[in-house]
Amino acid sequence: MMRSGWTVAGWGVGYAGFGLGCALSGTELFGARWPGWAVAGVGAVAAAAGAGVVRRQPVRRLLWLLCGVAALGAWSLLMDLVTLLFGQRVDSVPDTVERALAAVGAVLLARAALGPRRGARDGAGGPAGVGRGVPAPAPKPAPAPAFVRLAAWAGTAAFVPYVLMKLLWALGGSFAGVSGERMYAGYVRNGSSGLWLALERRGLDGTMLLALLGVFLLWGLVRPWGQVFPRWTGPLRGRRVPRWLPLTPALLGAATLAPYGVVGIGYLALCTTGVTRIRLGDFADEQSALETAWVGIGGFAGYGVALAVAARSYWRRTGV
């Protein structure tokens, strides 16, 4: 626990320093100057909470609260990473840096809040009868509980309309009054990389492929083959899957997509009811923009929440 506490405290100091630097230099975050002060405040509280973990104080609820705040701060990091992956420039470098720092913080705070394994607290280094310094036998891989598998099915189903929409555009069809050629022209205008454009010309949308990869990750967290390499992995078959291999992208994705999707659904609900108006972007009218946004945000929300549920289950089933 002490190491987790010091790690959280160190992250808090760094996060607070970033926020304070933005506030004092007048650098805008998310289009305003005040978020820098908010980031500095969250970082300062996190540093204090980390010190509380080191002193074995009861700060678990505070850690979870800060984890939620950090997850909100990272709410569209994955979109920035996808943008950079395909050769485009992000809208704001400071915003992207803040999201990356917040995503790291969400993972560290969750780790500290979950605490060590019972065996580690007992000082035994593993199950009863296993001496200090002797590794505990690896538990047999097992599928997640039924409700976690149900969440995985829901997250998969949520992405189906999004994948079909992207596939339709990539194949030259139309959706919500927008043709594939128009979408392609928008990619060219926005400076998409040659790789992205080449995939589009071959009927393969980059974000669609990433969505399919995300579904693969989701089921890896749920099924036994996510803990032990299966037969089709060749020379790796039978070996334990390193926990960090699925958990790193899972926690990053959950910290980004879950709050992004949930907040996005709230925003779209306001737009649909006429409280506010949606930005049109490359769309000709609000109806087209709303139809497309509901498909995308609905997929992100459903998948992001399912990924968070599955990641938590995998974390607990494979030990901390």
N, C-alpha and C positions, 0 to 999 in steps of 0.2 A: 504493500500500500504506500510505503514511503516514496518509492520510485514514481508511482502514479501521481502522488501529490506534488512532488517536485516538478514533474513534467507539466502538470496542469498549471502550476504557479509560473513556470518559465514561459509557457504559452501565453498566460494572462498578461505577463509583463510585456511580451512582444506585441501582443494584440493592442494593449493599451498604448504602447509607444507609437504604433502605426496610426491609431486613431488620433492621438494627441498631435502627431506630426502633421496629419492632414488638417486638423482644426487650426493649428497655429499658423500653417503656411497658406491657409485659405483654399486648399485643394478640396474640390467638391466630391462628395460621394453620393451617387444616385441622384445627381442634379441639385444638391443642396449642400450647405456648409455644416449644418448642425449634426448630421450623422457622425462626423468625426468625433465629436464630444461624446456621443452615445457609445461608439466603439471603445473609446478610452474608458468610459465608465464600466462597461461590461468586462473589459480586460482587467481592470483594477479589482472588481469583485471576484473574478475568476482566480486572480493571483491570491487573494485572501482565502478563497475556498480551498485552493491547493495547499496553502499553509495549514488550513484546518485539517485536511486529510493527513498531512505529515504528523500533526499533533494528535491524531486519532479522535478528532472532534466529530460530532454527529452532523455532517453537512451533506448527506446524500441527497436530500430533497433539493437543496440549493444547487448541487451539481446537475441534477436532472433539469432543473429550471434553466440553468445556464446552457445546458446542452440544447434545449429547445430554442433558446434565443440564438445560439450559434448556428443551428440548423437553418433558422430563418435568414440569418445573415448570408448563408451560402446558397440561397434558394434558386439561383439560376447559373451556378458555376458550370454544371455539365453542358449547358448551352454554349458558354464561352469556350469550353474545351473542344466541343464539336466544331465551333467556328474556327478555332486555331488549327485543329487537325486537318481541315480541308482548305487551309491557306488563306482564310479571310482574317480581317482585323476586327478585334473586339471594339465595342462602342467606347469603352472607357477602361484604360489600364488600371487606375486606382480601384475601380469597382471590382475588376477581376481579381486583383490582389487581395482585396478585403474578403471576397467570397472564398478564395483559396485558404486564407488564414482561418476563416470561420469554419470551413469544412474540416480542417485539421483539428480545430478546437472541439468541434462536436464529437469527433471520434475519441479524443483524449478524455473529454469530460464523461462520455458514456462509459469508457473503460474504468475510470476512477469510481464512477457511481455504482457500477456492477460489483466492484470489489474482487478480491482473489477467490480462488477455489477454497472450499472448506478444508481440503487437505493442506493447502498452503497456510491457512490461518492456524491449523493445528500444529504446524511446524513439522509435519511428517513428510512433506514433499510428495504425497500421493495417498492412496487408500490405506486403510488400516493394515499393518503388518509389513508395509514397505518402508525400509529404513531411509534415513537421510542420505542423499546422494545416489540412491538406487532408483532408476526411472520406473515409474508405474507402468504396468502393462497397458498397451493401447486398447481402449474400449472398442468393441465391435461396432461398425457403423450401423446406424438405424435411421429409418425415415423420420421425418418430423411428425409432431402430433397432427391429428386430423384437422384441427382448425387452421394450422399453418399451411397444410396442403390445400385446404379450401381457399385460403388467401392467395396461394400461388396460382390456382386456377382462375380466380377473379382477376388477378393482375395480368395474367396471360390474355384473358378475354378482353380486358380493357384496351390492350394494345392492338387487337385485331382490326378495328375500324381504321386506326391510324396507319397500319401497315398497308391495308388495302387502298387507302386514299393515296399514299405515296406511290404505291405500285401503279395505280391507275394513271397518275400524272407522268411517271417515268416511261410508261408505255405509250404516251401520247394522247390519253383520254382526257376527259373533263370531269371536274367535281366542283360543286358549288358555283357553277358558271365560269370557272377558270380552266383554261386548257393547259395541257402539258407543255405546249410550245411557249405559252405565256410564262409559265413557271420557269422554264429553261432560260428564257430571256432575262427574267429577274435574277437568276443565279449569275448570269454573265455580267449583268449590270452591277451586281453587288461584289464582284471580284472573286468569285469562287475559283478554287484551284483547278488545274487541268485534270487532276484525278477525279474530283467531284463531277466535272462536266463529262469526262469520259464514261463514268459510271452511269450518269443520266442518259447518255446517248445509247447505252446498251441495255436500257430498261431497268437499271439498278440505282435506286436512290440511296445516298449515303446514310441518311437518318433511318431509313427503313432497315438497312443492314445492321445498324447499331441497335435498333429496337429488337431485332431477332437475336442478336448477341446478348442483349439484356435479359430476354426470356430464358435463354440458355443458362445464364448466371443465376437467375431466380430458381430454376429447377435444380441447379447444382447445390444450392443451399438447402434444398428440401429432401432430395433423394440421397441414398447411401453413396452413389458414385461421386458425390461432392466431397466425401470424406476419404474415400479410398479410390485411387485411379482405377477405372474399369478396364476390361479386357481390350477394348479398341484403342487404348493409348499405347499399345506396344510395349516397349521396354519399361515403362512406368507402371504397368499393371500390378496391382496388389500393394503398391506403396501408399503410405498415408499422404493425403493432400496437405501441403502446408497451409495452416489456418489463414495466414495473411493473403494467400493467393486469391480466394474468393471474397474474403472479408474486406480487403482494401477497396476494390471497386464497388462492393455492395454497400458499404457504409458511406462512401463518397456519393454514390447514386441516390441512396435513401435520403441523405442529408440535403441533397439538391432537389430531387424530383418530388418528394413528398410535400414539403412546404410550397414549392413552386406550383404544383398541381392544385393543392388545397386552396391557396390564396388565389390562384388563377380562376378556380371555379367560382369563388366569391365575387371576383371582378366580373366574370362573364354573366353571373346572375344579375348583377347591377345593370350591366349593359342590356341584357335581354328584357328586363323590366322597365327600361327607359330612364333609370336613375342617372346613368351617365352614358357616354357614347364611346364605342370601341374605335380604336385607331384603324383606319382602312388599310394602310400599307400599300401593297400591290393589288388590293382588291377593289373592284369597281363600286361596290355598295356594302352597306352594313350587314345585310342578310348573308352575303357570301362570306364576309369576314367572320361573322358569328358562327356559321355552320362549320367552317374550317377550324376555328378556334375551339369549339366544343369537342370536336373529334380529337384534336391534339392535346388540349389541356385535360380532357377526360381520361385519355390514355396515360398521360404523365401522372395524374393524381392516383388512379387505380393501381398502376404499376409501382409508383413510388411508395405508397402505403404498404402494398404487398411485400416489396423488397425490404422495407424496414422491419416488418413482422418476421420475415424469413431470416434476415440477418441476425436479429435478436435471438431467434430460436437456434440458429447454427452456432452462434457465439456461446450460448449456454450449454448446448449439447456437446460441444467439442472442448469445453473448458476455457478458463480465462487466464 
